[in-house]
Amino acid sequence: HFAHVFCHNGNWTEAEKLEIEVMKKRQQLLGPAHPHTLKSIGNLALKYWSQGKW
C-alpha cells in the first residue's frame, strides 16, 4: 500500500489523496457496500484520526 508508505514517511497529504482516489474507484467498480470499499473508507478514517482530524 503506497498510502501506508506515505504515512510512514510523514507525507499525510499524499497518503490522503491516494486513499480518497482508491475509495472512489472502489465505490465506482464494486459499489458502496462492498467489503473492499468499506475497507478503503476505514483506511481513510484512520488517516484522519491519526492526524487529529477526526
PDB file with SEQRES, HELIX, SHEET and CRYST1 records, atoms N, CA, C and O in Angstrom:
SEQRES   1 A   54  HIS PHE ALA HIS VAL PHE CYS HIS ASN GLY ASN TRP THR          
SEQRES   2 A   54  GLU ALA GLU LYS LEU GLU ILE GLU VAL MET LYS LYS ARG          
SEQRES   3 A   54  GLN GLN LEU LEU GLY PRO ALA HIS PRO HIS THR LEU LYS          
SEQRES   4 A   54  SER ILE GLY ASN LEU ALA LEU LYS TYR TRP SER GLN GLY          
SEQRES   5 A   54  LYS TRP                                                      
HELIX    1 AA1 PHE A    2  HIS A    8  1                                   7    
HELIX    2 AA2 TRP A   12  LEU A   30  1                                  19    
HELIX    3 AA3 PRO A   35  SER A   50  1                                  16    
CRYST1    1.000    1.000    1.000  90.00  90.00  90.00 P 1           1          
ATOM      1  N   HIS A   1       0.838  -1.174   0.000  1.00  0.00           N  
ATOM      2  CA  HIS A   1       0.000   0.000   0.000  1.00  0.00           C  
ATOM      3  C   HIS A   1       0.886   1.241   0.000  1.00  0.00           C  
ATOM      4  O   HIS A   1       1.623   1.495   0.953  1.00  0.00           O  
ATOM      5  N   PHE A   2       0.802   1.990  -1.060  1.00  0.00           N  
ATOM      6  CA  PHE A   2       1.597   3.209  -1.159  1.00  0.00           C  
ATOM      7  C   PHE A   2       1.176   4.235  -0.109  1.00  0.00           C  
ATOM      8  O   PHE A   2       2.016   4.958   0.426  1.00  0.00           O  
ATOM      9  N   ALA A   3      -0.116   4.298   0.186  1.00  0.00           N  
ATOM     10  CA  ALA A   3      -0.590   5.262   1.181  1.00  0.00           C  
ATOM     11  C   ALA A   3       0.074   5.007   2.533  1.00  0.00           C  
ATOM     12  O   ALA A   3       0.413   5.949   3.250  1.00  0.00           O  
ATOM     13  N   HIS A   4       0.257   3.749   2.875  1.00  0.00           N  
ATOM     14  CA  HIS A   4       0.914   3.407   4.142  1.00  0.00           C  
ATOM     15  C   HIS A   4       2.358   3.907   4.152  1.00  0.00           C  
ATOM     16  O   HIS A   4       2.839   4.414   5.165  1.00  0.00           O  
ATOM     17  N   VAL A   5       3.037   3.762   3.029  1.00  0.00           N  
ATOM     18  CA  VAL A   5       4.419   4.239   2.917  1.00  0.00           C  
ATOM     19  C   VAL A   5       4.464   5.754   3.081  1.00  0.00           C  
ATOM     20  O   VAL A   5       5.327   6.280   3.783  1.00  0.00           O  
ATOM     21  N   PHE A   6       3.531   6.455   2.431  1.00  0.00           N  
ATOM     22  CA  PHE A   6       3.477   7.911   2.566  1.00  0.00           C  
ATOM     23  C   PHE A   6       3.279   8.306   4.031  1.00  0.00           C  
ATOM     24  O   PHE A   6       3.944   9.217   4.525  1.00  0.00           O  
ATOM     25  N   CYS A   7       2.374   7.628   4.719  1.00  0.00           N  
ATOM     26  CA  CYS A   7       2.117   7.931   6.133  1.00  0.00           C  
ATOM     27  C   CYS A   7       3.354   7.682   6.975  1.00  0.00           C  
ATOM     28  O   CYS A   7       3.715   8.485   7.836  1.00  0.00           O  
ATOM     29  N   HIS A   8       3.984   6.573   6.714  1.00  0.00           N  
ATOM     30  CA  HIS A   8       5.166   6.199   7.484  1.00  0.00           C  
ATOM     31  C   HIS A   8       6.261   7.257   7.343  1.00  0.00           C  
ATOM     32  O   HIS A   8       7.048   7.472   8.265  1.00  0.00           O  
ATOM     33  N   ASN A   9       6.305   7.909   6.189  1.00  0.00           N  
ATOM     34  CA  ASN A   9       7.293   8.952   5.937  1.00  0.00           C  
ATOM     35  C   ASN A   9       6.789  10.338   6.319  1.00  0.00           C  
ATOM     36  O   ASN A   9       7.482  11.332   6.102  1.00  0.00           O  
ATOM     37  N   GLY A  10       5.585  10.411   6.885  1.00  0.00           N  
ATOM     38  CA  GLY A  10       5.030  11.688   7.310  1.00  0.00           C  
ATOM     39  C   GLY A  10       4.392  12.502   6.208  1.00  0.00           C  
ATOM     40  O   GLY A  10       4.082  13.678   6.405  1.00  0.00           O  
ATOM     41  N   ASN A  11       4.191  11.896   5.051  1.00  0.00           N  
ATOM     42  CA  ASN A  11       3.579  12.604   3.925  1.00  0.00           C  
ATOM     43  C   ASN A  11       2.072  12.351   3.935  1.00  0.00           C  
ATOM     44  O   ASN A  11       1.545  11.622   3.094  1.00  0.00           O  
ATOM     45  N   TRP A  12       1.392  12.967   4.902  1.00  0.00           N  
ATOM     46  CA  TRP A  12      -0.031  12.738   5.109  1.00  0.00           C  
ATOM     47  C   TRP A  12      -0.875  13.220   3.943  1.00  0.00           C  
ATOM     48  O   TRP A  12      -1.890  12.604   3.617  1.00  0.00           O  
ATOM     49  N   THR A  13      -0.472  14.307   3.313  1.00  0.00           N  
ATOM     50  CA  THR A  13      -1.258  14.857   2.204  1.00  0.00           C  
ATOM     51  C   THR A  13      -1.335  13.870   1.051  1.00  0.00           C  
ATOM     52  O   THR A  13      -2.415  13.633   0.510  1.00  0.00           O  
ATOM     53  N   GLU A  14      -0.209  13.297   0.673  1.00  0.00           N  
ATOM     54  CA  GLU A  14      -0.191  12.325  -0.426  1.00  0.00           C  
ATOM     55  C   GLU A  14      -0.933  11.052  -0.039  1.00  0.00           C  
ATOM     56  O   GLU A  14      -1.635  10.466  -0.863  1.00  0.00           O  
ATOM     57  N   ALA A  15      -0.782  10.629   1.194  1.00  0.00           N  
ATOM     58  CA  ALA A  15      -1.492   9.433   1.663  1.00  0.00           C  
ATOM     59  C   ALA A  15      -2.997   9.650   1.588  1.00  0.00           C  
ATOM     60  O   ALA A  15      -3.734   8.770   1.144  1.00  0.00           O  
ATOM     61  N   GLU A  16      -3.445  10.808   2.017  1.00  0.00           N  
ATOM     62  CA  GLU A  16      -4.875  11.124   1.988  1.00  0.00           C  
ATOM     63  C   GLU A  16      -5.401  11.156   0.557  1.00  0.00           C  
ATOM     64  O   GLU A  16      -6.463  10.603   0.273  1.00  0.00           O  
ATOM     65  N   LYS A  17      -4.668  11.796  -0.338  1.00  0.00           N  
ATOM     66  CA  LYS A  17      -5.082  11.852  -1.749  1.00  0.00           C  
ATOM     67  C   LYS A  17      -5.225  10.450  -2.327  1.00  0.00           C  
ATOM     68  O   LYS A  17      -6.201  10.150  -3.013  1.00  0.00           O  
ATOM     69  N   LEU A  18      -4.257   9.607  -2.049  1.00  0.00           N  
ATOM     70  CA  LEU A  18      -4.269   8.249  -2.579  1.00  0.00           C  
ATOM     71  C   LEU A  18      -5.423   7.438  -1.996  1.00  0.00           C  
ATOM     72  O   LEU A  18      -6.097   6.711  -2.725  1.00  0.00           O  
ATOM     73  N   GLU A  19      -5.654   7.555  -0.707  1.00  0.00           N  
ATOM     74  CA  GLU A  19      -6.764   6.828  -0.078  1.00  0.00           C  
ATOM     75  C   GLU A  19      -8.106   7.267  -0.664  1.00  0.00           C  
ATOM     76  O   GLU A  19      -8.982   6.433  -0.893  1.00  0.00           O  
ATOM     77  N   ILE A  20      -8.271   8.560  -0.906  1.00  0.00           N  
ATOM     78  CA  ILE A  20      -9.515   9.066  -1.491  1.00  0.00           C  
ATOM     79  C   ILE A  20      -9.694   8.528  -2.902  1.00  0.00           C  
ATOM     80  O   ILE A  20     -10.793   8.122  -3.281  1.00  0.00           O  
ATOM     81  N   GLU A  21      -8.624   8.524  -3.674  1.00  0.00           N  
ATOM     82  CA  GLU A  21      -8.686   8.011  -5.047  1.00  0.00           C  
ATOM     83  C   GLU A  21      -9.079   6.533  -5.062  1.00  0.00           C  
ATOM     84  O   GLU A  21      -9.937   6.127  -5.845  1.00  0.00           O  
ATOM     85  N   VAL A  22      -8.466   5.745  -4.216  1.00  0.00           N  
ATOM     86  CA  VAL A  22      -8.769   4.315  -4.140  1.00  0.00           C  
ATOM     87  C   VAL A  22     -10.218   4.100  -3.709  1.00  0.00           C  
ATOM     88  O   VAL A  22     -10.922   3.264  -4.275  1.00  0.00           O  
ATOM     89  N   MET A  23     -10.657   4.857  -2.710  1.00  0.00           N  
ATOM     90  CA  MET A  23     -12.023   4.727  -2.220  1.00  0.00           C  
ATOM     91  C   MET A  23     -13.031   5.034  -3.326  1.00  0.00           C  
ATOM     92  O   MET A  23     -14.004   4.300  -3.498  1.00  0.00           O  
ATOM     93  N   LYS A  24     -12.808   6.103  -4.066  1.00  0.00           N  
ATOM     94  CA  LYS A  24     -13.731   6.479  -5.145  1.00  0.00           C  
ATOM     95  C   LYS A  24     -13.771   5.420  -6.241  1.00  0.00           C  
ATOM     96  O   LYS A  24     -14.843   5.084  -6.744  1.00  0.00           O  
ATOM     97  N   LYS A  25     -12.611   4.897  -6.610  1.00  0.00           N  
ATOM     98  CA  LYS A  25     -12.555   3.853  -7.643  1.00  0.00           C  
ATOM     99  C   LYS A  25     -13.296   2.602  -7.184  1.00  0.00           C  
ATOM    100  O   LYS A  25     -14.049   2.002  -7.951  1.00  0.00           O  
ATOM    101  N   ARG A  26     -13.082   2.221  -5.956  1.00  0.00           N  
ATOM    102  CA  ARG A  26     -13.758   1.032  -5.437  1.00  0.00           C  
ATOM    103  C   ARG A  26     -15.265   1.240  -5.378  1.00  0.00           C  
ATOM    104  O   ARG A  26     -16.027   0.316  -5.663  1.00  0.00           O  
ATOM    105  N   GLN A  27     -15.703   2.440  -5.013  1.00  0.00           N  
ATOM    106  CA  GLN A  27     -17.137   2.724  -4.994  1.00  0.00           C  
ATOM    107  C   GLN A  27     -17.729   2.580  -6.394  1.00  0.00           C  
ATOM    108  O   GLN A  27     -18.814   2.023  -6.561  1.00  0.00           O  
ATOM    109  N   GLN A  28     -17.015   3.083  -7.396  1.00  0.00           N  
ATOM    110  CA  GLN A  28     -17.486   3.005  -8.782  1.00  0.00           C  
ATOM    111  C   GLN A  28     -17.520   1.567  -9.274  1.00  0.00           C  
ATOM    112  O   GLN A  28     -18.502   1.132  -9.875  1.00  0.00           O  
ATOM    113  N   LEU A  29     -16.451   0.835  -9.018  1.00  0.00           N  
ATOM    114  CA  LEU A  29     -16.313  -0.513  -9.567  1.00  0.00           C  
ATOM    115  C   LEU A  29     -17.042  -1.590  -8.766  1.00  0.00           C  
ATOM    116  O   LEU A  29     -17.602  -2.525  -9.339  1.00  0.00           O  
ATOM    117  N   LEU A  30     -17.031  -1.457  -7.458  1.00  0.00           N  
ATOM    118  CA  LEU A  30     -17.541  -2.524  -6.599  1.00  0.00           C  
ATOM    119  C   LEU A  30     -18.853  -2.183  -5.901  1.00  0.00           C  
ATOM    120  O   LEU A  30     -19.576  -3.073  -5.452  1.00  0.00           O  
ATOM    121  N   GLY A  31     -19.153  -0.899  -5.814  1.00  0.00           N  
ATOM    122  CA  GLY A  31     -20.353  -0.461  -5.103  1.00  0.00           C  
ATOM    123  C   GLY A  31     -20.014   0.001  -3.694  1.00  0.00           C  
ATOM    124  O   GLY A  31     -18.960  -0.339  -3.157  1.00  0.00           O  
ATOM    125  N   PRO A  32     -20.910   0.776  -3.101  1.00  0.00           N  
ATOM    126  CA  PRO A  32     -20.622   1.383  -1.803  1.00  0.00           C  
ATOM    127  C   PRO A  32     -20.624   0.417  -0.616  1.00  0.00           C  
ATOM    128  O   PRO A  32     -20.038   0.726   0.422  1.00  0.00           O  
ATOM    129  N   ALA A  33     -21.264  -0.731  -0.746  1.00  0.00           N  
ATOM    130  CA  ALA A  33     -21.362  -1.658   0.384  1.00  0.00           C  
ATOM    131  C   ALA A  33     -20.394  -2.840   0.288  1.00  0.00           C  
ATOM    132  O   ALA A  33     -20.399  -3.720   1.149  1.00  0.00           O  
ATOM    133  N   HIS A  34     -19.577  -2.860  -0.745  1.00  0.00           N  
ATOM    134  CA  HIS A  34     -18.621  -3.962  -0.909  1.00  0.00           C  
ATOM    135  C   HIS A  34     -17.560  -3.901   0.198  1.00  0.00           C  
ATOM    136  O   HIS A  34     -17.139  -2.809   0.580  1.00  0.00           O  
ATOM    137  N   PRO A  35     -17.125  -5.048   0.712  1.00  0.00           N  
ATOM    138  CA  PRO A  35     -16.125  -5.060   1.785  1.00  0.00           C  
ATOM    139  C   PRO A  35     -14.836  -4.303   1.452  1.00  0.00           C  
ATOM    140  O   PRO A  35     -14.259  -3.664   2.332  1.00  0.00           O  
ATOM    141  N   HIS A  36     -14.381  -4.363   0.210  1.00  0.00           N  
ATOM    142  CA  HIS A  36     -13.156  -3.644  -0.158  1.00  0.00           C  
ATOM    143  C   HIS A  36     -13.371  -2.131  -0.136  1.00  0.00           C  
ATOM    144  O   HIS A  36     -12.473  -1.376   0.235  1.00  0.00           O  
ATOM    145  N   THR A  37     -14.570  -1.694  -0.536  1.00  0.00           N  
ATOM    146  CA  THR A  37     -14.901  -0.270  -0.474  1.00  0.00           C  
ATOM    147  C   THR A  37     -14.944   0.180   0.982  1.00  0.00           C  
ATOM    148  O   THR A  37     -14.403   1.229   1.334  1.00  0.00           O  
ATOM    149  N   LEU A  38     -15.582  -0.612   1.811  1.00  0.00           N  
ATOM    150  CA  LEU A  38     -15.677  -0.272   3.229  1.00  0.00           C  
ATOM    151  C   LEU A  38     -14.299  -0.247   3.887  1.00  0.00           C  
ATOM    152  O   LEU A  38     -14.047   0.571   4.771  1.00  0.00           O  
ATOM    153  N   LYS A  39     -13.423  -1.129   3.465  1.00  0.00           N  
ATOM    154  CA  LYS A  39     -12.046  -1.133   3.973  1.00  0.00           C  
ATOM    155  C   LYS A  39     -11.345   0.170   3.607  1.00  0.00           C  
ATOM    156  O   LYS A  39     -10.612   0.733   4.419  1.00  0.00           O  
ATOM    157  N   SER A  40     -11.571   0.651   2.380  1.00  0.00           N  
ATOM    158  CA  SER A  40     -10.976   1.914   1.948  1.00  0.00           C  
ATOM    159  C   SER A  40     -11.488   3.086   2.779  1.00  0.00           C  
ATOM    160  O   SER A  40     -10.726   3.984   3.138  1.00  0.00           O  
ATOM    161  N   ILE A  41     -12.772   3.069   3.078  1.00  0.00           N  
ATOM    162  CA  ILE A  41     -13.356   4.122   3.909  1.00  0.00           C  
ATOM    163  C   ILE A  41     -12.727   4.086   5.304  1.00  0.00           C  
ATOM    164  O   ILE A  41     -12.404   5.124   5.882  1.00  0.00           O  
ATOM    165  N   GLY A  42     -12.562   2.886   5.825  1.00  0.00           N  
ATOM    166  CA  GLY A  42     -11.919   2.731   7.130  1.00  0.00           C  
ATOM    167  C   GLY A  42     -10.475   3.202   7.122  1.00  0.00           C  
ATOM    168  O   GLY A  42     -10.017   3.826   8.080  1.00  0.00           O  
ATOM    169  N   ASN A  43      -9.757   2.906   6.049  1.00  0.00           N  
ATOM    170  CA  ASN A  43      -8.368   3.353   5.930  1.00  0.00           C  
ATOM    171  C   ASN A  43      -8.282   4.876   5.924  1.00  0.00           C  
ATOM    172  O   ASN A  43      -7.412   5.462   6.568  1.00  0.00           O  
ATOM    173  N   LEU A  44      -9.194   5.509   5.190  1.00  0.00           N  
ATOM    174  CA  LEU A  44      -9.217   6.967   5.134  1.00  0.00           C  
ATOM    175  C   LEU A  44      -9.551   7.542   6.512  1.00  0.00           C  
ATOM    176  O   LEU A  44      -8.946   8.521   6.947  1.00  0.00           O  
ATOM    177  N   ALA A  45     -10.505   6.934   7.184  1.00  0.00           N  
ATOM    178  CA  ALA A  45     -10.864   7.387   8.530  1.00  0.00           C  
ATOM    179  C   ALA A  45      -9.670   7.275   9.477  1.00  0.00           C  
ATOM    180  O   ALA A  45      -9.450   8.152  10.312  1.00  0.00           O  
ATOM    181  N   LEU A  46      -8.912   6.207   9.347  1.00  0.00           N  
ATOM    182  CA  LEU A  46      -7.731   6.027  10.186  1.00  0.00           C  
ATOM    183  C   LEU A  46      -6.695   7.115   9.917  1.00  0.00           C  
ATOM    184  O   LEU A  46      -6.053   7.609  10.844  1.00  0.00           O  
ATOM    185  N   LYS A  47      -6.536   7.485   8.656  1.00  0.00           N  
ATOM    186  CA  LYS A  47      -5.594   8.564   8.318  1.00  0.00           C  
ATOM    187  C   LYS A  47      -6.030   9.867   8.984  1.00  0.00           C  
ATOM    188  O   LYS A  47      -5.208  10.585   9.553  1.00  0.00           O  
ATOM    189  N   TYR A  48      -7.330  10.169   8.910  1.00  0.00           N  
ATOM    190  CA  TYR A  48      -7.846  11.382   9.541  1.00  0.00           C  
ATOM    191  C   TYR A  48      -7.646  11.329  11.058  1.00  0.00           C  
ATOM    192  O   TYR A  48      -7.215  12.307  11.668  1.00  0.00           O  
ATOM    193  N   TRP A  49      -7.960  10.192  11.656  1.00  0.00           N  
ATOM    194  CA  TRP A  49      -7.824  10.037  13.096  1.00  0.00           C  
ATOM    195  C   TRP A  49      -6.365  10.207  13.525  1.00  0.00           C  
ATOM    196  O   TRP A  49      -6.082  10.856  14.533  1.00  0.00           O  
ATOM    197  N   SER A  50      -5.450   9.626  12.762  1.00  0.00           N  
ATOM    198  CA  SER A  50      -4.024   9.706  13.078  1.00  0.00           C  
ATOM    199  C   SER A  50      -3.507  11.139  13.050  1.00  0.00           C  
ATOM    200  O   SER A  50      -2.534  11.473  13.726  1.00  0.00           O  
ATOM    201  N   GLN A  51      -4.172  11.980  12.259  1.00  0.00           N  
ATOM    202  CA  GLN A  51      -3.763  13.383  12.138  1.00  0.00           C  
ATOM    203  C   GLN A  51      -4.546  14.294  13.082  1.00  0.00           C  
ATOM    204  O   GLN A  51      -4.320  15.504  13.108  1.00  0.00           O  
ATOM    205  N   GLY A  52      -5.462  13.719  13.852  1.00  0.00           N  
ATOM    206  CA  GLY A  52      -6.286  14.518  14.746  1.00  0.00           C  
ATOM    207  C   GLY A  52      -7.394  15.265  14.037  1.00  0.00           C  
ATOM    208  O   GLY A  52      -7.938  16.230  14.573  1.00  0.00           O  
ATOM    209  N   LYS A  53      -7.737  14.824  12.827  1.00  0.00           N  
ATOM    210  CA  LYS A  53      -8.788  15.473  12.047  1.00  0.00           C  
ATOM    211  C   LYS A  53     -10.157  14.869  12.316  1.00  0.00           C  
ATOM    212  O   LYS A  53     -11.162  15.328  11.772  1.00  0.00           O  
ATOM    213  N   TRP A  54     -10.196  13.845  13.151  1.00  0.00           N  
ATOM    214  CA  TRP A  54     -11.465  13.192  13.433  1.00  0.00           C  
ATOM    215  C   TRP A  54     -11.526  12.801  14.870  1.00  0.00           C  
ATOM    216  O   TRP A  54     -12.523  12.232  15.313  1.00  0.00           O  
TER     217      TRP A  54                                                      
END                                                                             
